[in-house]
Amino acid sequence: MGPLLCAAAMLLVLRVGPHADYPADVLPAVLVMGAGMVTLAAPLTATLLASVDTARAGLASGINNAAARAAGLIAVAALPLLAGMGPEAYRVPSAFDAAFRRAMPICAGALALASALAFALARRPAPGCRRPEC
């Protein structure tokens, strides 16, 4: 559910423009993104930590944090390229706006794909099993 809410927020943020009204244009996107992150990050971390032996919880948490940081860096590096954002976008506001408007649907699509993959690939424990390896 979290990635789908985040995808919706990415599309809602397309309403923001030079003359955006905060309550009508910005706030809905921020609230939906917040709801998406709450229903994505905390359950993901809890599921990860519950799936490992308590002796390895610190290691699992460290790997989770490193993966999150690396993913953020990759996104910051790759998204401008995918959206066709060149150096002129930093000097010409209309070019920046055009790249932004191409980037948000790309983000929404990636989040929707992540949601579909999570749904299709998540293991479901057997009835009565408390740990995923059952």
Backbone bond lengths (Angstrom), bond angles and torsions (degrees), N, CA, C in turn:
res aa  C-N    CA-C-N  psi(-1)  N-CA   C-N-CA  omega(-1)  CA-C   N-CA-C  phi
1 M - - - 1.450 - - 1.534 111.13 -
2 G 1.333 116.04 -39.12 1.461 120.41 -177.76 1.516 114.37 -57.49
3 P 1.357 118.01 -49.54 1.460 117.98 179.24 1.527 113.39 -62.22
4 L 1.330 117.24 -33.32 1.471 119.43 178.68 1.525 111.34 -68.40
5 L 1.331 116.66 -38.54 1.469 119.41 175.73 1.525 110.64 -65.11
6 C 1.329 116.51 -41.23 1.467 119.64 177.72 1.525 110.93 -64.04
7 A 1.335 117.02 -38.57 1.467 120.69 176.94 1.525 110.51 -62.11
8 A 1.325 116.12 -42.59 1.470 119.73 177.57 1.523 110.69 -61.98
9 A 1.325 116.75 -39.21 1.467 120.33 178.79 1.525 110.98 -63.73
10 M 1.329 116.87 -38.65 1.466 120.16 178.18 1.528 110.87 -61.33
11 L 1.314 116.19 -37.48 1.467 119.33 178.46 1.526 111.22 -75.35
12 L 1.329 116.67 -35.16 1.471 119.69 177.67 1.527 111.84 -65.09
13 V 1.318 116.81 -33.27 1.465 119.63 -177.79 1.534 111.32 -68.37
14 L 1.318 116.93 -14.31 1.470 119.73 175.16 1.527 111.95 -66.06
15 R 1.330 116.85 -16.96 1.471 120.82 177.45 1.528 111.86 -73.48
16 V 1.316 116.92 -16.86 1.462 121.02 -178.09 1.526 108.94 -76.25
17 G 1.303 115.38 129.94 1.456 121.74 179.14 1.514 109.81 -146.41
18 P 1.320 116.83 -170.29 1.467 120.18 -177.33 1.527 113.97 -58.51
19 H 1.306 117.24 -31.23 1.468 120.03 -177.41 1.525 110.92 -114.53
20 A 1.320 116.23 35.44 1.466 120.87 -177.50 1.521 110.94 -67.67
21 D 1.301 114.21 146.86 1.457 122.30 175.07 1.530 106.38 -99.68
22 Y 1.330 116.88 124.38 1.462 119.56 -174.50 1.528 112.72 -56.89
23 P 1.338 119.90 -54.21 1.474 118.41 -177.87 1.530 113.82 -63.30
24 A 1.305 117.56 -33.34 1.467 120.32 -175.53 1.528 113.38 -88.66
25 D 1.330 117.72 -33.09 1.459 120.71 -172.22 1.526 114.28 -109.87
26 V 1.315 117.42 -43.10 1.463 121.08 -174.31 1.526 111.75 -87.71
27 L 1.316 117.06 -50.29 1.461 121.56 -174.30 1.531 113.54 -56.89
28 P 1.328 120.59 -44.04 1.472 118.53 178.94 1.531 112.74 -58.59
29 A 1.321 117.16 -42.13 1.464 120.27 179.24 1.522 111.12 -64.24
30 V 1.322 116.83 -41.54 1.465 120.87 -179.67 1.527 110.69 -65.87
31 L 1.318 117.44 -42.62 1.465 120.65 179.89 1.532 111.66 -65.76
32 V 1.319 117.04 -42.52 1.465 119.92 178.84 1.528 109.97 -66.55
33 M 1.330 117.80 -39.80 1.467 120.68 177.28 1.527 110.41 -63.15
34 G 1.315 116.92 -42.17 1.464 120.15 177.74 1.514 111.78 -60.85
35 A 1.319 116.70 -44.50 1.469 120.48 178.09 1.527 110.58 -63.42
36 G 1.315 116.37 -38.65 1.461 119.97 178.40 1.514 112.56 -65.73
37 M 1.321 116.89 -43.16 1.461 120.20 179.89 1.524 111.58 -66.98
38 V 1.336 116.38 -37.91 1.468 120.09 178.42 1.526 110.40 -63.90
39 T 1.322 116.97 -39.03 1.462 119.99 -178.23 1.524 112.65 -88.83
40 L 1.325 117.01 3.94 1.460 121.04 177.46 1.521 111.42 -112.02
41 A 1.318 117.39 -59.04 1.464 121.25 -170.25 1.528 113.28 -67.85
42 A 1.311 118.01 -51.45 1.470 119.97 -176.64 1.530 112.27 -64.72
43 P 1.332 120.15 -47.28 1.469 118.72 177.82 1.530 113.03 -63.88
44 L 1.329 116.82 -35.47 1.457 120.04 178.69 1.524 110.39 -63.32
45 T 1.319 116.51 -46.82 1.460 120.93 179.13 1.525 110.99 -64.51
46 A 1.317 117.47 -43.64 1.468 120.87 179.42 1.527 111.06 -62.60
47 T 1.320 117.23 -41.40 1.465 120.92 178.95 1.516 110.65 -64.84
48 L 1.318 116.43 -43.15 1.457 120.82 178.66 1.522 110.71 -60.34
49 L 1.307 117.06 -50.02 1.460 120.22 -177.02 1.526 112.03 -68.26
50 A 1.316 117.76 -31.26 1.466 120.52 178.06 1.524 111.84 -73.28
51 S 1.326 117.10 -18.68 1.461 120.09 -176.37 1.522 113.46 -87.55
52 V 1.323 117.98 -4.92 1.466 120.40 -179.46 1.524 110.29 -116.27
53 D 1.302 114.72 159.21 1.458 121.61 175.62 1.528 108.49 -62.08
54 T 1.310 117.53 144.07 1.471 120.60 -177.16 1.524 111.82 -59.03
55 A 1.324 117.90 -27.58 1.464 120.44 178.29 1.525 111.56 -68.02
56 R 1.308 117.47 -20.37 1.468 121.62 -179.06 1.525 112.67 -109.30
57 A 1.306 117.53 10.20 1.468 120.90 -177.87 1.526 111.57 -62.43
58 G 1.316 117.90 -39.52 1.466 120.80 178.37 1.515 111.84 -62.79
59 L 1.322 116.07 -43.61 1.462 120.94 177.58 1.526 110.75 -62.73
60 A 1.327 116.49 -45.50 1.466 120.62 179.32 1.524 111.09 -61.88
61 S 1.317 116.78 -41.02 1.463 120.61 178.59 1.525 110.93 -64.29
62 G 1.323 116.62 -42.00 1.462 120.47 178.19 1.518 112.49 -63.06
63 I 1.324 116.33 -42.54 1.465 120.39 178.02 1.525 110.22 -64.90
64 N 1.327 116.65 -41.36 1.468 120.92 177.61 1.528 110.56 -59.83
65 N 1.321 117.45 -46.08 1.470 120.70 179.47 1.524 111.42 -64.64
66 A 1.333 117.00 -43.10 1.466 120.10 179.54 1.528 110.91 -63.44
67 A 1.326 116.76 -41.18 1.468 120.28 179.04 1.526 110.71 -64.33
68 A 1.329 116.93 -40.52 1.468 120.25 179.21 1.525 110.80 -64.08
69 R 1.330 117.55 -42.66 1.467 120.48 179.81 1.522 110.56 -66.53
70 A 1.334 116.84 -43.45 1.464 120.31 179.94 1.527 110.61 -63.14
71 A 1.323 117.10 -41.75 1.466 120.50 179.08 1.524 110.86 -61.99
72 G 1.323 116.88 -40.41 1.460 120.42 177.72 1.519 112.03 -62.65
73 L 1.324 116.22 -42.57 1.465 119.95 179.36 1.527 111.44 -66.44
74 I 1.320 116.11 -40.86 1.467 119.70 178.28 1.526 110.24 -63.75
75 A 1.327 116.40 -41.74 1.468 119.85 179.33 1.524 111.41 -62.94
76 V 1.325 116.77 -42.61 1.467 120.51 -179.93 1.529 110.52 -64.74
77 A 1.320 117.01 -34.05 1.461 120.04 179.76 1.527 112.39 -80.29
78 A 1.329 117.44 -38.28 1.466 120.62 -172.40 1.523 114.03 -87.24
79 L 1.316 117.34 -35.57 1.468 119.63 -174.03 1.531 113.28 -59.78
80 P 1.322 119.68 -44.36 1.473 117.73 176.97 1.531 112.47 -59.38
81 L 1.324 116.78 -37.75 1.466 119.24 177.90 1.522 111.27 -65.63
82 L 1.331 116.39 -44.66 1.465 120.34 179.84 1.527 112.11 -63.92
83 A 1.318 116.13 -32.63 1.466 120.59 -179.27 1.526 112.30 -86.46
84 G 1.322 116.96 0.24 1.457 120.42 179.51 1.515 113.53 71.80
85 M 1.313 115.93 31.79 1.467 120.24 -177.97 1.524 109.11 -86.99
86 G 1.308 115.72 115.63 1.450 121.12 178.65 1.518 111.31 -103.29
87 P 1.321 116.51 -180.00 1.469 120.69 -178.61 1.528 113.41 -59.36
88 E 1.336 116.97 -29.86 1.467 119.37 -178.63 1.522 111.91 -65.46
89 A 1.323 117.46 -23.07 1.470 120.60 -178.79 1.524 111.49 -64.03
90 Y 1.318 116.72 -24.41 1.464 119.57 179.38 1.528 111.89 -80.89
91 R 1.318 116.62 -14.70 1.462 120.80 -179.97 1.524 112.95 -107.17
92 V 1.324 116.55 -24.33 1.462 121.18 -175.17 1.531 108.57 -116.45
93 P 1.331 117.04 110.01 1.471 119.40 -176.84 1.527 114.23 -54.99
94 S 1.319 118.40 -37.85 1.468 119.70 -178.96 1.532 111.30 -67.29
95 A 1.328 117.68 -33.36 1.468 120.85 176.83 1.524 110.39 -69.81
96 F 1.335 116.30 -38.57 1.465 120.28 177.28 1.527 110.10 -63.89
97 D 1.322 116.19 -44.32 1.462 120.83 179.58 1.530 111.04 -61.98
98 A 1.317 116.79 -42.18 1.469 120.24 179.63 1.528 110.97 -63.55
99 A 1.330 117.22 -41.98 1.467 120.55 178.30 1.525 110.81 -65.60
100 F 1.320 116.57 -40.44 1.465 121.18 177.63 1.526 110.13 -60.25
101 R 1.316 116.55 -43.48 1.466 121.15 -178.25 1.527 112.12 -70.75
102 R 1.315 117.82 -20.12 1.469 120.78 171.89 1.529 110.88 -85.03
103 A 1.324 117.08 -31.83 1.470 121.45 -175.75 1.526 112.68 -72.51
104 M 1.318 117.84 -38.72 1.467 119.72 -175.18 1.534 113.14 -63.74
105 P 1.327 120.14 -43.53 1.473 118.64 174.74 1.536 112.91 -64.28
106 I 1.326 117.19 -32.09 1.467 120.14 175.60 1.526 109.39 -62.66
107 C 1.329 116.47 -45.29 1.472 120.81 177.74 1.521 110.70 -62.08
108 A 1.312 116.76 -44.74 1.466 120.45 -179.80 1.528 110.43 -61.57
109 G 1.306 117.25 -41.59 1.463 120.66 178.15 1.517 112.36 -64.15
110 A 1.332 116.88 -41.59 1.466 120.44 178.29 1.527 110.88 -63.60
111 L 1.318 116.90 -40.28 1.465 120.80 178.61 1.526 111.48 -67.56
112 A 1.313 117.56 -40.56 1.465 120.50 177.41 1.529 110.48 -64.90
113 L 1.319 117.09 -39.72 1.463 121.07 176.63 1.526 110.50 -63.65
114 A 1.327 117.05 -42.37 1.468 120.80 177.66 1.518 111.01 -60.75
115 S 1.309 116.84 -40.15 1.460 120.65 178.64 1.526 110.89 -64.18
116 A 1.317 117.01 -44.04 1.466 120.81 179.43 1.528 111.01 -64.33
117 L 1.328 116.86 -42.11 1.464 120.30 178.31 1.521 111.53 -64.45
118 A 1.325 116.79 -42.28 1.464 119.94 178.79 1.521 110.77 -61.75
119 F 1.311 116.63 -41.83 1.462 120.36 179.75 1.527 110.83 -65.72
120 A 1.319 116.70 -42.10 1.463 120.60 -175.83 1.526 113.00 -76.19
121 L 1.325 117.47 -33.02 1.459 120.23 -171.62 1.522 115.05 -103.19
122 A 1.309 117.92 -10.34 1.471 119.82 -177.93 1.523 109.75 -66.46
123 R 1.334 114.33 133.27 1.465 118.95 176.22 1.512 108.85 -79.21
124 R 1.300 114.61 142.33 1.458 120.07 176.20 1.520 108.00 -111.61
125 P 1.334 117.18 124.00 1.463 119.23 -177.86 1.529 111.81 -66.23
126 A 1.313 114.56 153.19 1.463 120.42 177.34 1.521 109.37 -64.20
127 P 1.325 117.79 153.26 1.468 120.07 178.12 1.531 110.77 -55.50
128 G 1.307 115.88 133.68 1.458 121.49 179.87 1.513 114.14 84.65
129 C 1.305 118.01 -6.20 1.462 122.05 -179.79 1.520 109.27 -87.00
130 R 1.322 116.65 134.31 1.457 120.26 -179.69 1.517 112.30 -100.65
131 R 1.340 117.42 -13.03 1.456 120.87 -178.86 1.528 109.44 -124.60
132 P 1.323 118.46 146.29 1.466 121.30 -176.02 1.524 114.61 -60.20
133 E 1.339 118.98 -26.42 1.465 119.26 -175.78 1.525 113.58 -78.34
134 C 1.325 118.98 -2.42 1.476 121.53 -179.88 1.506 111.37 -64.98
